[in-house]
């Protein structure tokens, strides 16, 4: 009895030690905290399409038009600074039934900052979104998907879930639209979160044409596009 308590004590120390240094997305080997999601298995073939870094004055409206055409909901992880630059687009995203997530105010690598500084980055963006769209989001996508214990601590302090992804289109590296569509179609499975960008550097963006190709194909395969919140809370 005494020995098993000692073993249990050692195990909890090991778990705590493992939790003290959480590797970045993509290098992760241990158990993730329950509030960090990269997918969520469900019984209805639900998947989530996400767009980071916007709003963008040209590409966000095109993407919204395509989503509307197919009656598809998506989630936009908005940068606070861009929200203030393009408030009408933030309102349009909201009015058309999409979800808004927090992608920080200045898109810093959060791993390089203290918990207080990370909290400031998150709340600064949250306040901008609240002022513009009169809604508060509790979904955080850390820039680059980079996170560590401090990011987790900040997210918990502010009651955020951390949202990563399972299918990375790498659209910011400017593959062709067809290549992006193939990447999505060949990797997608139930519960996946797809990472795209509505704001990328360099014109033209391949992303709008890629989603124009891939949305009808995935609908035909029986997938349902839902917001990230709906996905992570579905059974
Ligand atoms: Zn980003």
Boltz pocket constraint, residues with backbone or C-beta under 6 A from the ligand:
constraints:
  - pocket:
      binder: B
      contacts: [[A, 52], [A, 53], [A, 103], [A, 107], [A, 142], [A, 143], [A, 144]]
      max_distance: 6.0
